[in-house]
Amino acid sequence: RNVSWKHSYHGKPASFCIEADVLVVLKHSKEQLLATIVRMRDYLTLVTSESTGQPYDRVIRELSRNKWMDPKQAIEYGMIDKVATVHRTACQPQVAGQQLSLPLPAFVEQK
């Protein structure tokens, strides 16, 4: 039987070979992406562990579960040094001795 390389590969239709090649490339890409994500997670966990002074195992265990912390917990954990607050007077500039009335930013709590 005369086989044309333009239309078949090892006796299989060319479209089958292209699909098989695409699947191999996709599988390899997924593996590379997963390996990159794991490396990034490990690096960020290491940096967080060194920055906060917490053991590596504790950081990976607690932060892999989307742990939410209030400001006091974050300070105790070592994630932040202090909580910044905005005072209303800081948002009230004066022009020619007269105080302007500006709306507060959305993240500032009204008191």
Summary of the structure (lengths in Angstrom):
residues: 111
radius of gyration: 29.0
end to end distance: 87.7
largest distance: 98.0
contacts: 194
relative contact order: 0.06
helix: 52%
strand: 7%
